[in-house]
Amino acid sequence: MLQFRRYQPGDNTAVKALHYAGIEQMHELDHTSGRPDVLNLDIDLDDIENVYIKNRGDFLVGLLNKEIVAIGAIRKHSENCGEIKRIR
């Protein structure tokens, strides 16, 4: 059964791997470097706790048999407005 919980710092490697696997499936790789073209847009993944959790938002991971298989974040912009991000 798929279970969800809040992101923990030890999840970072698995979160990034899942994120880049999703990008690769969408054929958005820079084939010269093997890294996504949008790498500079992914700096939030290096500081998930401060960008999302400690900034009025949240970051969740979905686990199946203790393996992270899903991610998603909420970035709050105001009391009435937020943005759903990093859905994989």
Secondary structure by P-SEA (a helix, b strand, c coil): cbbbbcccccaaaaaaaaaaaaaaaacccccccccccccccccccccccccccccccbbbbbbccccccccbbbbbccccbbbbcccc
